[in-house]
């Protein structure tokens, strides 16, 4: 009996039509595996129930990332428990938030925090976003006016962050971060929000919007698989490096005292 060759293998592999989309903020949600597979490769546990929303838990069980498309308005929730450095915090992003932008935040959850003080506005200013004071807050708007990020300080001194994108047809999404959200995570999010790089969507998954620009590209399944695998491999390598560094750290606890006479003689 002859074994049938899968169409994705060898020279018979057929290219599929995809589209590069700008601005990325209006590209639609995308494939949630872009986030879940990276977290899984970084040592996170998949706590999702069959047929239910996505639920990923950090190795130390202090942070949860969920995606629930079955409720309204639905979308992403990232929740962090209180620890020695931070109070309880959460971030909420709408269902149409592109996974590449959400991953700016969730990927940062797997990395060590930089020693440099975070600056949420820096990535936006680098891309020539328009900034202005707005009462008790500060706002930045993309050059095409479709995307924005805002900070507002309450009377108690706590600060809230909002962001979002919307076109004239009403397509879009919003995100907000509670006051205790670590600033390096908000900065990682803003960097992806401001990135001018297009994102790719398959045919049939391109939003109907007068504000987006698209370029048709032909992509083979093996190419898509290779790009996805490269991201997963990078996550595994970073996780291995972190775990190796922890295991090779010198001991700081005192060793048991041994007398000058050496070990006790055996009988």
Residue pairs with C-beta under 8 A, 6 or more apart in sequence:
5 12
7 13
7 14
8 220
8 221
8 222
13 220
13 221
13 222
14 220
15 218
15 219
15 220
16 202
16 203
16 218
16 219
16 220
16 221
17 202
17 203
17 216
17 217
17 218
17 219
18 200
18 201
18 202
18 203
18 216
18 217
18 218
18 219
19 200
19 201
19 202
19 203
19 206
19 214
19 215
19 216
19 217
20 198
20 199
20 200
20 214
20 215
20 217
21 27
21 198
21 199
21 200
21 201
21 206
21 207
21 212
21 213
21 214
22 196
22 198
22 212
22 213
23 142
23 144
23 146
23 147
23 165
23 196
23 211
23 212
24 98
24 100
24 101
24 195
24 197
24 198
24 199
25 98
25 101
25 142
25 146
25 147
25 165
25 193
26 146
26 147
26 165
26 167
26 171
26 172
26 207
26 209
26 211
26 212
27 98
27 100
27 198
27 199
27 201
27 207
27 212
28 96
28 98
28 201
28 205
28 206
28 207
29 95
29 96
29 97
29 98
29 99
30 98
30 99
30 100
30 199
30 201
30 205
31 99
32 54
32 67
32 99
33 228
34 99
34 100
34 103
34 228
34 231
35 56
35 65
35 67
35 99
35 102
35 103
35 106
36 46
36 54
36 56
36 67
37 228
37 231
37 232
38 103
38 106
38 107
38 110
38 231
38 232
38 235
39 56
39 65
39 106
39 109
39 110
39 235
40 46
40 56
41 232
41 233
41 235
41 236
41 239
42 110
42 235
42 236
42 238
42 239
43 59
43 110
43 239
44 56
44 57
44 58
44 59
44 65
44 110
45 56
45 57
45 59
46 55
46 56
47 55
47 56
47 57
47 64
48 54
48 55
48 56
49 55
52 70
53 66
53 67
53 68
53 69
53 70
54 65
54 66
54 67
54 68
55 64
55 65
55 66
56 64
56 65
56 66
57 63
57 64
57 65
58 64
58 109
62 80
62 81
62 83
63 78
63 79
63 80
63 81
63 109
64 77
64 78
64 79
65 76
65 77
65 78
65 106
65 109
66 76
66 77
66 78
66 79
67 75
67 76
68 74
68 75
68 77
69 75
69 95
73 94
73 95
74 94
74 95
75 92
75 93
75 94
75 95
75 96
75 97
75 173
76 91
76 92
76 93
76 94
76 95
76 97
76 102
77 90
77 91
77 92
77 93
78 90
78 91
78 92
78 93
78 105
78 106
78 109
79 88
79 89
79 90
80 86
80 88
80 89
80 90
80 181
80 182
81 88
82 88
86 180
86 182
87 180
88 180
89 177
89 178
89 179
89 180
89 181
89 182
90 177
90 178
90 181
91 105
91 175
91 176
91 177
91 178
91 181
91 185
91 189
92 175
92 176
92 177
93 102
93 173
93 174
93 175
94 164
94 172
94 173
94 174
94 175
95 173
96 171
96 172
96 173
97 173
97 175
98 199
100 192
100 199
101 189
101 192
101 193
102 189
103 192
104 188
104 189
104 190
104 191
104 192
104 193
105 185
105 186
105 188
105 189
105 192
107 188
108 184
108 185
108 188
108 189
109 185
110 235
110 238
110 239
111 238
112 242
113 182
113 184
114 184
118 183
118 184
118 186
118 187
119 187
120 149
120 151
120 161
120 183
120 186
120 187
120 190
121 131
121 138
121 140
121 190
122 187
123 187
123 190
123 191
123 193
123 194
123 195
124 131
124 140
124 149
124 190
124 193
124 194
125 131
125 140
126 194
127 142
127 143
127 194
127 195
127 196
128 143
129 140
129 141
129 142
129 143
129 149
129 194
130 140
130 141
130 142
130 143
131 138
131 139
131 140
131 141
132 138
132 139
133 139
134 150
134 152
135 152
136 152
136 153
136 154
137 150
137 151
137 152
137 153
138 150
138 151
139 148
139 149
139 150
139 151
140 148
140 149
140 150
141 147
141 148
142 148
142 194
144 211
146 165
146 166
146 167
146 172
146 211
147 163
147 164
147 165
147 193
148 162
148 163
148 164
148 165
149 161
149 162
149 163
149 190
149 193
150 161
150 162
150 163
151 159
151 160
151 161
152 159
152 160
152 162
153 159
154 160
154 179
158 179
159 179
160 176
160 177
160 178
160 179
161 176
161 177
161 181
161 186
162 174
162 175
162 176
162 177
163 174
163 175
163 176
163 189
163 190
163 193
164 172
164 173
164 174
164 175
165 172
165 173
166 172
166 173
167 209
167 210
167 211
167 212
168 210
168 211
169 208
169 209
169 210
171 207
171 208
171 209
175 189
177 185
177 186
177 189
198 215
200 217
200 219
206 212
206 214
